[in-house]
Amino acid sequence: MTQSPNAAGLPRRGNVFSRALGRSFLRLVGWRIAGQLPELPRLVVIVAPHTSNWDFFIGVGVQLALGLDICWLGKHTLFLGPWALLLRWLGGIPVNRAAPQGLLPELVRRLNSRDRFLLALAPEGTRSKVERWKSGFHAIARQTGVPIAPVALDYGPREVRFGVPRAATADFAADLAELQKFYEGVTPRHPEKF
């Protein structure tokens, strides 16, 4: 997809109040942001380690503090009741893990239909310990030509760290090994789950 002339930079949303709210929340819980996402209009952002519900709140704090217009995936049962509208407003896309068919093509279609799009994913796909990361983030990046930007939630120094984006190649195993190097030494909230 060709980029329109006005598509430079990260997709943004929010205002002075929402950015101050995000910064205040992060300061209140003792977290800080290290580095920054590159000013690219489309990115697949992988956030790890994902071992706690707190990861979501830290992520929303960062989203608000930086004024990012970002979409993320969450299990469909979260999108029930009074929270559904708020979660969708924050960029949530419900996923039924028991019936995930069609999700990958739908996300690829969304990315390919927009000049500006940030998609955040937990490569583990769950808060539980997994033997290997899921490949969906890589397939999305590969099929859309969108770079993968690694982001670490480090509970040691309470820091959200942004890594250097990289293009997805035809070699998932090699790409995964390179991406996972960024997370070496990162302290999860629950180390036994990472």
C-alpha positions as CSV (number, residue, x, y, z in Angstrom):
1,M,0.0,0.0,0.0
2,T,1.4,3.4,-0.8
3,Q,1.4,6.0,1.9
4,S,-0.4,9.2,1.4
5,P,1.6,12.4,1.9
6,N,-0.1,13.2,5.2
7,A,0.4,9.7,6.6
8,A,3.8,10.4,8.2
9,G,4.2,9.8,11.9
10,L,2.4,7.6,14.5
11,P,-1.4,7.5,14.6
12,R,-2.4,9.8,17.4
13,R,-5.5,10.5,19.5
14,G,-6.4,12.2,22.7
15,N,-5.7,15.6,24.1
16,V,-3.8,17.4,26.8
17,F,-6.1,16.0,29.5
18,S,-5.8,12.4,28.4
19,R,-2.0,12.6,28.0
20,A,-1.7,14.2,31.5
21,L,-4.0,11.4,32.9
22,G,-1.8,8.7,31.4
23,R,1.4,10.4,32.7
24,S,-0.1,10.8,36.1
25,F,-1.2,7.2,36.3
26,L,2.3,5.9,35.3
27,R,3.9,8.3,37.9
28,L,1.4,7.1,40.6
29,V,2.3,3.4,40.0
30,G,6.0,4.2,39.7
31,W,6.5,3.4,36.0
32,R,8.4,5.4,33.4
33,I,8.8,5.2,29.6
34,A,12.3,4.6,28.2
35,G,12.8,5.4,24.5
36,Q,10.1,6.0,22.0
37,L,8.3,4.4,19.1
38,P,9.6,5.5,15.7
39,E,7.4,8.0,13.9
40,L,6.0,5.4,11.4
41,P,2.4,5.4,10.4
42,R,1.9,1.6,10.7
43,L,3.5,-0.9,13.1
44,V,2.8,-4.3,14.7
45,V,3.8,-3.7,18.3
46,I,4.7,-6.8,20.3
47,V,4.5,-6.3,24.1
48,A,6.1,-8.8,26.5
49,P,6.3,-10.3,28.9
50,H,2.6,-10.6,29.5
51,T,2.2,-12.4,32.8
52,S,-0.3,-10.2,34.8
53,N,-3.6,-8.2,34.4
54,W,-1.5,-5.2,35.5
55,D,0.2,-5.3,32.1
56,F,-3.1,-4.0,30.5
57,F,-3.3,-1.0,32.9
58,I,0.4,-0.1,32.3
59,G,-0.2,-0.4,28.5
60,V,-3.3,1.9,28.7
61,G,-1.3,4.4,30.8
62,V,1.4,4.4,28.1
63,Q,-1.2,4.7,25.3
64,L,-2.8,7.7,27.0
65,A,0.5,9.3,28.0
66,L,1.9,9.2,24.5
67,G,-1.5,9.9,22.8
68,L,-1.3,6.8,20.7
69,D,-4.2,5.6,18.6
70,I,-3.5,1.9,19.0
71,C,-5.6,-1.3,18.7
72,W,-5.1,-4.4,20.7
73,L,-6.6,-7.8,21.1
74,G,-8.5,-9.1,24.2
75,K,-10.6,-12.1,25.0
76,H,-14.2,-11.6,24.0
77,T,-15.5,-12.2,27.5
78,L,-13.9,-8.9,28.6
79,F,-16.2,-7.0,26.2
80,L,-19.4,-7.6,28.1
81,G,-21.4,-5.3,30.2
82,P,-20.6,-1.7,31.0
83,W,-16.8,-2.0,30.2
84,A,-17.4,-3.0,26.6
85,L,-17.7,0.6,25.3
86,L,-14.7,1.8,27.2
87,L,-12.5,-1.1,26.0
88,R,-13.5,-0.6,22.4
89,W,-12.9,3.1,22.7
90,L,-9.4,2.3,24.0
91,G,-8.8,0.3,20.8
92,G,-9.8,-3.2,22.0
93,I,-10.8,-5.9,19.5
94,P,-12.6,-8.8,21.0
95,V,-11.3,-12.3,20.1
96,N,-13.0,-15.6,20.9
97,R,-10.1,-17.9,21.5
98,A,-12.3,-20.9,21.1
99,A,-13.1,-19.9,17.5
100,P,-10.2,-17.8,16.2
101,Q,-10.8,-18.6,12.6
102,G,-10.7,-15.6,10.3
103,L,-9.0,-13.4,12.8
104,L,-5.6,-13.2,11.0
105,P,-7.2,-12.3,7.6
106,E,-9.4,-9.7,9.3
107,L,-6.5,-8.0,11.0
108,V,-4.5,-8.1,7.7
109,R,-7.5,-6.6,5.9
110,R,-7.7,-3.8,8.5
111,L,-4.0,-3.0,8.3
112,N,-4.1,-3.0,4.5
113,S,-7.1,-0.7,4.3
114,R,-5.6,2.1,6.4
115,D,-2.7,4.4,6.0
116,R,-2.2,4.7,9.8
117,F,-2.6,1.8,12.1
118,L,-0.9,0.5,15.3
119,L,-1.7,-3.0,16.4
120,A,-0.4,-4.2,19.8
121,L,-0.2,-7.9,20.5
122,A,1.2,-10.1,23.3
123,P,3.2,-12.6,21.4
124,E,2.6,-15.3,24.1
125,G,-1.1,-15.0,23.4
126,T,-1.9,-15.5,27.1
127,R,-0.7,-14.6,30.6
128,S,0.2,-18.2,31.3
129,K,3.6,-19.7,30.6
130,V,4.0,-20.9,27.0
131,E,6.7,-23.1,25.3
132,R,6.8,-20.8,22.3
133,W,5.4,-17.5,21.1
134,K,2.5,-17.5,18.6
135,S,3.4,-16.6,15.0
136,G,0.3,-14.4,14.3
137,F,2.1,-11.1,14.8
138,H,4.8,-12.2,12.4
139,A,2.3,-13.3,9.8
140,I,0.5,-10.0,10.0
141,A,3.7,-8.0,9.7
142,R,4.8,-10.2,6.8
143,Q,1.5,-10.0,4.9
144,T,1.2,-6.3,5.2
145,G,4.9,-5.2,5.0
146,V,4.6,-3.5,8.4
147,P,7.6,-3.5,10.7
148,I,7.5,-5.3,14.1
149,A,8.3,-3.0,17.1
150,P,9.3,-4.8,20.3
151,V,8.2,-3.3,23.6
152,A,9.2,-4.7,27.0
153,L,7.3,-4.3,30.3
154,D,10.2,-4.6,32.8
155,Y,8.9,-4.8,36.4
156,G,12.4,-4.6,37.8
157,P,13.0,-0.9,37.1
158,R,9.3,-0.4,36.3
159,E,10.1,0.7,32.9
160,V,8.3,0.4,29.5
161,R,11.1,0.1,26.9
162,F,10.8,0.5,23.2
163,G,13.1,-1.5,20.9
164,V,14.2,-1.0,17.3
165,P,11.6,-2.1,14.7
166,R,12.5,-4.8,12.2
167,A,10.9,-6.1,9.1
168,A,9.5,-9.6,9.1
169,T,11.4,-12.0,6.8
170,A,10.4,-15.4,5.4
171,D,12.4,-17.0,8.3
172,F,10.1,-16.9,11.4
173,A,12.5,-18.8,13.6
174,A,15.4,-16.4,12.9
175,D,13.2,-13.3,13.3
176,L,11.8,-14.7,16.6
177,A,15.3,-15.4,17.9
178,E,16.4,-11.9,17.1
179,L,13.3,-10.3,18.6
180,Q,13.5,-12.4,21.8
181,K,17.0,-11.1,22.4
182,F,15.4,-7.7,23.2
183,Y,13.6,-9.3,26.2
184,E,16.6,-11.0,27.7
185,G,17.1,-9.7,31.3
186,V,13.6,-8.2,31.5
187,T,11.8,-8.9,34.8
188,P,8.1,-10.0,34.4
189,R,5.6,-9.4,37.2
190,H,5.3,-13.1,37.6
191,P,8.7,-14.6,36.4
192,E,7.4,-18.2,36.7
193,K,5.0,-17.4,33.8
194,F,7.6,-16.2,31.3
